[in-house]
Amino acid sequence: MPKLKINDLEITVEPGTLLLDACAQAGFDIPHYCYHPALSPVATCRMCLVDIKGQPKLATSCTTVAGEGQEVFTNTPAVADGRAGVMEFLLINHPLDCPICDQAGECKLQDYSYLYGSGDSRMVETKRRYRYEDLGAKIVIDKNRCIHCTRCVRFTREVSGSGELTVANRGSHLEVTTFAGLTMDSNPLAANVVDLCPVGALTSRDFRFNKRVWYLKPVATISRFSALAAPIWADVDKNRVWRFRPRPQAGKVATSFITDVERYKYHRYDLAPADRLTRPTLRGAAASGEQIAEALRQAGPVAVVGQGTFGCDTAQRLAELASSPELVFGSGDLVHAIQFPALQTSTDGVINRRGFSERGFRFGQLEDLKARVQKGEVRAIVLLHDAEFSSAQETALLGDILALAPFSIALEPIPSPLGDQATSRLPVATYLEESDFIINHEGELRRYQKALEPPKGIRTVSAWAKELASPVPARELTSPVLV
């Protein structure tokens, strides 16, 4: 393990560590555009220059490996001049359109210009100009803003393997574009190039001109639609989610990217309060939670069916409603086809199957439950369900079980026709409206935080399960007082 000094601070790093990462380990941030930990280093932007004692020229820290005995300096006058010169070149043709740029507020060009730029411009010539171009239905490119870091090009070659993007021409005519006749529409990871772009050259048609990023609050959550429960940011404002973004974890390259299906699923949780169920119902009429709890107690033996796409606390609370441990069943049979083995390590689309199984839920046993209901061994069903994660076959089987049971309760964050078959329904919060945790198929615990406030009357599954399990409070009978 090589020992080296960075700004006179001695550190020890793993063999093969790049100087840029070694500087970060020592607490010194190095500006960079082209470098990304999930992509091959190419040193095209030249912003990560550092001064190495004994070397006649500045070195690019993203392609220089830390070596034994090196003395590295990140704050010398030569480094400052080098970075200022690079910034001047990058801004030669860059338009001054920050007020209308979607990247404003999270743009590295803005940040580094302020921190490392010279503060003025010697450019008097006319800047080059390109028209906006659609790279298909999902991505828009503004080549005027592009700084040719080639992150997007390397992504399509090294990660998605689709290779739609390329660098065309040379010199002042250099431009990032697609090969003739190609778009990014068929790339299931296409929108990741928007996250990778350090400036405002690549923008998402889904998010473009919708919201200023400085109004958004990023909330740490997970993707329910990934077999890996990918960590993501949910950007929210005014109790509404505006976009999903990857939330990279140190040392885990796969967490740097999410599929477009996962990214755009935030639309599913952009629910209009007026269209949501906000009051419990019992046989089609409004009822109180206390009335439903009493009806459940009087119904007879209770079985619980919980879909493994909810949190572990929810699973624990729900399982306590079953009359016996043998009457706790799991559901959910969504399968993901593996397109990118480096990013997808399982075909299972039920993200918390492991967490539910550890809490007694038995998956693949719904036929057994149906037989028990037919025999009268089970008289009531409590169903936790999300239609997105059950096939038509499983949904039909659950419908048969609800039809056979004398009494049933449906807990659905987004109501479906299956819930209409239940005797009672409870208004349930979505996973963005609660905090909980899951255990993914690799055994990793992944927490997610509450991002949205549910409308009045809507509660978490855990809260409803607690109320359903509570005894009805005794009421004192009083006689009228005669005066």
C-alpha positions in Angstrom: 0.0 0.0 0.0 1.8 3.2 -1.2 2.4 6.1 1.1 2.4 9.6 -0.3 2.0 13.2 0.7 -0.8 15.4 -0.5 -0.4 19.1 0.5 2.1 17.8 3.1 -0.5 15.4 4.6 0.7 11.8 4.6 -1.8 9.2 3.6 -1.8 5.5 2.7 -3.9 4.3 -0.2 -4.8 1.0 -1.9 -2.6 0.0 -4.8 -3.8 1.3 -8.1 -5.7 4.3 -6.6 -5.9 7.3 -8.9 -4.5 10.5 -7.5 -7.9 12.2 -7.9 -9.4 9.6 -5.5 -6.4 9.8 -3.2 -6.9 13.5 -2.9 -10.5 13.0 -2.1 -9.5 10.5 0.6 -7.2 13.1 2.1 -10.0 15.7 2.1 -9.0 17.7 -1.0 -11.6 18.0 -3.7 -10.3 18.0 -7.2 -12.4 19.7 -9.9 -13.2 17.4 -12.8 -15.7 17.0 -15.7 -14.7 14.0 -17.7 -13.9 11.6 -14.8 -16.6 9.3 -13.4 -15.9 6.3 -11.2 -18.0 4.0 -13.3 -16.4 5.0 -16.6 -12.9 4.7 -18.1 -10.6 7.7 -17.4 -9.7 9.7 -20.5 -8.3 13.1 -19.2 -10.1 15.1 -21.8 -11.2 18.1 -19.7 -7.9 18.8 -18.0 -9.5 20.3 -15.0 -8.0 17.8 -12.5 -4.5 19.1 -12.8 -2.1 18.7 -9.9 1.5 19.5 -9.2 3.8 16.5 -8.5 7.2 17.2 -7.0 9.9 16.4 -9.4 7.8 16.4 -12.6 8.3 19.3 -15.0 4.6 19.6 -16.0 1.3 19.5 -14.3 -0.4 16.0 -14.3 -4.0 14.9 -14.7 -4.9 13.3 -11.5 -7.7 11.2 -13.1 -5.1 9.2 -15.1 -2.1 9.2 -12.7 -1.8 6.4 -10.2 -0.7 7.2 -6.7 2.8 6.0 -6.1 5.1 5.4 -3.2 6.8 8.6 -2.0 5.0 11.0 -4.2 4.5 14.6 -3.1 1.4 16.1 -4.6 0.2 19.7 -4.4 -3.3 20.8 -5.4 -3.1 24.5 -4.6 0.1 25.9 -6.1 0.1 28.9 -8.4 0.8 26.7 -11.4 -2.2 24.6 -10.6 -4.4 27.7 -10.2 -3.2 29.1 -13.5 -3.7 25.8 -15.3 -7.3 25.5 -14.0 -8.1 29.1 -14.9 -6.7 28.5 -18.4 -8.8 25.4 -18.9 -12.0 27.2 -17.7 -11.3 30.0 -20.2 -11.1 27.5 -23.1 -14.2 25.7 -21.9 -16.2 29.0 -21.9 -15.0 30.3 -25.2 -18.0 28.9 -27.1 -20.3 28.3 -24.1 -23.5 30.5 -24.2 -24.4 32.8 -21.3 -27.9 31.3 -21.0 -27.8 30.1 -17.4 -31.1 31.7 -16.6 -32.9 29.4 -19.0 -30.8 26.3 -18.6 -32.2 23.3 -16.8 -28.8 22.6 -15.3 -28.7 25.9 -13.5 -28.3 25.3 -9.8 -26.5 21.9 -10.2 -24.0 22.9 -12.9 -20.3 22.1 -12.4 -19.5 24.7 -15.1 -21.1 27.4 -12.9 -19.5 26.2 -9.7 -16.0 25.7 -11.1 -16.1 29.0 -13.1 -16.8 30.8 -9.8 -14.1 28.8 -7.8 -11.4 28.4 -10.4 -12.1 30.8 -13.3 -10.3 34.1 -14.0 -13.4 36.2 -13.5 -13.3 37.9 -17.0 -13.2 36.8 -20.7 -10.9 37.8 -23.5 -13.2 36.2 -26.1 -14.4 38.8 -28.6 -15.0 36.4 -31.6 -18.5 35.2 -32.5 -19.4 32.0 -30.7 -20.4 28.9 -32.7 -24.1 28.0 -32.7 -26.1 24.8 -33.1 -29.8 24.1 -33.1 -31.4 22.0 -30.4 -31.6 18.3 -31.4 -33.8 15.5 -30.2 -31.9 12.3 -29.6 -35.2 10.5 -29.7 -38.3 11.0 -27.5 -36.5 11.1 -24.2 -33.3 13.2 -24.6 -32.7 16.7 -25.9 -29.1 17.9 -26.7 -27.9 21.5 -26.8 -24.5 21.3 -28.4 -23.8 24.9 -27.7 -23.4 24.0 -24.0 -21.4 20.8 -24.6 -17.8 20.8 -23.2 -16.9 17.5 -24.9 -16.2 15.6 -21.7 -17.4 12.4 -23.6 -19.1 10.9 -20.5 -22.2 10.2 -22.4 -20.3 8.6 -25.3 -18.4 6.3 -23.0 -21.6 5.4 -21.1 -23.3 4.1 -24.3 -20.2 2.1 -25.2 -19.1 0.8 -21.8 -22.3 0.5 -19.7 -25.4 0.3 -22.0 -23.4 -1.3 -24.8 -25.7 0.4 -27.3 -23.1 2.8 -28.8 -25.5 5.3 -30.2 -23.4 8.3 -29.4 -20.2 9.3 -30.9 -17.8 12.3 -31.3 -17.9 13.8 -34.8 -15.6 16.2 -36.6 -12.5 17.8 -35.0 -11.2 21.1 -33.6 -13.8 23.9 -33.3 -16.3 21.8 -35.2 -16.2 18.9 -32.7 -19.7 17.7 -31.6 -21.4 14.9 -29.8 -24.1 13.3 -31.8 -25.7 10.0 -32.7 -24.7 7.8 -35.6 -26.8 8.3 -38.7 -30.3 6.9 -38.3 -29.9 6.1 -34.6 -31.8 7.5 -31.6 -31.6 6.7 -27.9 -35.2 5.5 -27.7 -34.3 1.8 -27.7 -31.7 2.3 -24.9 -33.4 1.3 -21.6 -30.7 3.3 -19.7 -30.8 6.4 -21.9 -31.8 8.9 -19.3 -28.6 8.3 -17.3 -26.7 10.5 -19.8 -28.6 13.4 -18.3 -27.2 12.6 -14.8 -23.8 12.1 -16.3 -23.7 15.4 -18.2 -21.9 17.9 -15.9 -23.4 20.9 -17.8 -26.8 21.5 -19.4 -26.0 19.9 -22.8 -28.2 16.8 -22.3 -31.6 17.3 -20.8 -34.5 15.1 -20.1 -37.7 15.8 -22.1 -39.7 14.5 -19.1 -38.2 17.1 -16.7 -37.2 19.8 -19.0 -38.4 23.3 -18.0 -40.7 21.8 -15.3 -38.9 22.9 -12.1 -35.9 24.9 -10.9 -33.6 22.5 -9.1 -32.9 24.8 -6.2 -36.5 24.5 -5.1 -36.3 20.7 -4.9 -35.5 18.8 -1.7 -33.7 15.5 -2.4 -35.0 12.7 -0.1 -33.2 9.4 0.2 -35.4 6.5 -0.9 -35.2 3.4 -3.0 -36.7 2.1 -6.2 -39.5 -0.4 -5.6 -39.2 -1.4 -9.3 -35.7 -2.8 -9.1 -34.8 -6.3 -8.0 -31.8 -4.7 -6.2 -33.9 -2.0 -4.5 -31.7 0.6 -6.1 -30.9 3.6 -3.9 -32.4 6.8 -5.5 -33.1 10.4 -4.7 -36.8 11.5 -4.8 -36.7 15.3 -5.6 -39.8 16.9 -4.0 -41.3 20.3 -3.7 -44.8 21.4 -2.5 -45.6 17.9 -1.5 -45.1 16.6 -5.0 -42.3 14.4 -6.4 -40.8 15.8 -9.6 -38.1 13.3 -10.5 -36.2 10.2 -9.5 -32.3 10.2 -9.7 -29.7 7.5 -8.9 -28.1 7.8 -5.4 -24.6 6.3 -5.9 -23.1 4.4 -3.1 -19.3 4.4 -2.5 -17.7 1.4 -4.0 -20.9 0.2 -5.8 -20.7 1.1 -9.4 -24.2 -0.5 -10.1 -25.8 2.2 -7.9 -24.7 4.9 -10.3 -27.4 4.1 -12.8 -31.1 3.2 -12.9 -33.2 2.1 -15.8 -35.6 4.5 -17.5 -38.5 2.4 -16.3 -37.5 3.0 -12.6 -36.7 6.7 -13.3 -40.1 7.5 -14.8 -42.1 5.5 -12.2 -42.4 8.7 -10.1 -45.4 9.6 -12.2 -47.3 6.7 -10.6 -47.0 8.4 -7.2 -48.1 11.8 -8.5 -51.6 11.3 -7.2 -54.3 13.9 -7.1 -55.7 14.1 -3.5 -59.2 14.5 -4.8 -59.0 11.1 -6.6 -57.7 9.1 -3.6 -59.6 7.0 -1.1 -59.4 9.0 2.2 -62.0 7.2 4.4 -62.3 3.5 5.3 -65.2 1.7 3.7 -67.2 -1.3 4.9 -69.5 -3.0 2.4 -69.4 0.1 0.2 -70.3 2.6 3.0 -68.0 4.9 5.0 -67.0 3.4 8.3 -64.5 3.9 11.1 -61.4 1.9 11.7 -62.9 0.7 14.9 -65.9 -0.7 13.1 -63.8 -2.5 10.6 -61.5 -3.9 13.4 -64.6 -5.2 15.2 -65.9 -6.8 12.0 -62.6 -8.5 11.5 -62.6 -9.9 15.0 -66.1 -11.3 14.6 -65.4 -12.8 11.2 -63.5 -15.8 12.4 -60.0 -17.2 11.6 -57.9 -14.6 9.8 -55.2 -15.1 7.1 -52.9 -12.4 5.9 -51.6 -12.0 2.4 -48.8 -9.6 2.1 -47.0 -8.5 -1.1 -43.2 -8.4 -0.6 -42.8 -4.9 -2.1 -43.5 -3.1 1.2 -41.3 -2.4 4.2 -40.2 -4.8 7.0 -42.0 -2.9 9.7 -45.2 -3.2 7.7 -44.6 -6.9 7.3 -44.1 -7.4 11.0 -47.3 -5.5 11.9 -49.4 -7.2 9.3 -48.3 -10.7 10.3 -49.6 -10.1 13.8 -53.1 -9.9 12.4 -53.1 -13.6 11.4 -54.8 -16.1 13.7 -51.8 -18.4 13.5 -48.3 -18.3 12.0 -49.5 -20.9 9.3 -51.9 -18.3 8.0 -49.3 -15.8 6.8 -48.8 -15.8 3.0 -46.7 -13.9 0.6 -47.6 -12.6 -2.9 -45.9 -10.8 -5.8 -44.4 -12.5 -8.8 -43.0 -9.7 -10.9 -39.9 -10.8 -12.9 -37.3 -8.6 -14.5 -35.4 -9.8 -17.6 -31.7 -9.3 -17.1 -30.4 -7.0 -19.8 -27.3 -5.6 -18.1 -25.6 -8.3 -15.9 -23.2 -5.8 -14.4 -26.1 -3.8 -13.0 -28.8 -6.4 -12.5 -28.0 -9.3 -10.2 -31.4 -10.9 -10.0 -34.6 -11.4 -12.0 -36.8 -11.1 -8.9 -38.9 -8.0 -9.0 -40.2 -8.4 -5.4 -37.7 -6.3 -3.6 -38.4 -7.3 0.0 -39.2 -11.0 -0.5 -36.4 -11.8 1.8 -37.6 -9.4 4.5 -41.1 -10.8 4.3 -39.9 -14.4 4.3 -37.9 -13.7 7.5 -41.1 -12.5 9.1 -43.0 -15.7 8.4 -44.6 -14.9 5.0 -44.8 -18.0 2.8 -44.5 -17.3 -0.9 -46.0 -19.6 -3.6 -48.6 -21.0 -1.2 -51.7 -19.1 -2.4 -53.4 -22.3 -3.7 -53.1 -23.7 -0.1 -54.8 -20.6 1.2 -57.6 -20.9 -1.4 -58.2 -24.5 -0.2 -58.3 -23.4 3.4 -60.9 -20.8 2.6 -63.0 -23.3 0.7 -62.9 -25.7 3.6 -64.0 -22.9 6.0 -60.7 -23.0 8.0 -60.2 -19.3 7.1 -63.1 -16.9 7.3 -61.3 -13.5 6.8 -58.5 -12.2 4.6 -56.3 -9.2 5.1 -54.7 -8.4 1.7 -51.8 -6.0 1.2 -51.5 -5.5 -2.5 -50.1 -3.4 -5.3 -51.3 -4.4 -8.8 -48.0 -3.4 -10.4 -46.2 -6.4 -8.9 -48.6 -9.3 -9.5 -49.2 -11.1 -12.8 -52.7 -11.6 -14.3 -52.6 -15.2 -13.1 -51.7 -14.3 -9.5 -54.3 -11.4 -9.5 -57.0 -13.9 -10.6 -56.1 -16.3 -7.9 -56.2 -13.5 -5.3 -59.6 -12.5 -6.7 -60.9 -16.1 -6.2 -59.7 -16.1 -2.6 -61.5 -12.8 -1.9 -64.7 -14.0 -3.5 -64.7 -17.2 -1.4 -63.9 -15.5 2.0 -66.9 -14.2 4.0 -65.0 -11.1 5.0 -61.9 -9.4 3.6 -59.9 -6.2 4.0 -57.9 -4.6 1.1 -54.9 -2.4 1.8 -53.8 -0.8 -1.5 -51.8 2.4 -1.9 -53.1 2.7 -5.4 -56.6 1.1 -5.7 -57.2 -1.6 -8.3 -60.1 -3.7 -9.4 -58.9 -6.4 -7.1 -59.6 -4.2 -4.1 -63.1 -3.6 -5.3 -63.9 -7.3 -4.5 -63.0 -6.9 -0.8 -65.6 -6.4 1.9 -63.7 -3.4 3.3 -61.0 -1.0 2.1 -58.6 1.1 4.0 -56.9 4.3 2.6 -53.2 3.4 2.6 -50.1 5.6 2.1 -47.7 5.0 -0.7 -44.1 4.1 0.1 -43.1 7.8 -0.6 -45.4 8.7 2.3 -43.7 6.6 4.9 -40.3 5.6 6.3 -39.3 2.0 6.6 -36.6 -0.4 5.4 -36.3 -3.5 3.2 -33.8 -6.4 2.9 -33.0 -6.9 -0.8 -32.2 -10.2 -2.4 -28.5 -9.8 -1.5 -29.3 -9.4 2.2 -28.5 -5.7 2.3 -30.7 -3.5 4.5 -31.9 -0.5 2.5 -33.8 2.3 4.3 -36.1 4.8 2.6 -37.3 8.1 4.1 -40.7 9.8 4.0 -40.8 12.2 1.1 -44.4 13.2 0.8 -47.2 14.0 3.3 -50.3 11.9 2.7 -53.7 13.6 2.5 -55.8 13.6 5.7 -57.3 10.3 6.4 -54.6 8.2 4.7 -52.4 6.3 7.0 -49.5 3.8 6.7 -50.2 0.1 6.7 -48.4 -0.2 10.0 -50.8 2.3 11.6 -53.8 0.5 10.3 -52.5 -2.9 11.3 -51.9 -1.6 14.8 -55.5 -0.3 15.0 -57.0 -3.5 13.6 -55.1 -5.5 16.3 -56.2 -3.3 19.2 -59.1 -4.4 21.4 -62.2 -2.2 21.2 -62.2 0.2 24.1 -64.9 -0.6 26.6 -67.6 2.0 26.7 -69.4 2.9 29.9 -73.2 2.6 29.8 -74.9 5.6 31.4 -78.5 6.2 32.5 -80.3 9.4 31.9 -80.4 11.6 34.9 -83.9 12.6 36.0 -84.2 16.0 37.4 
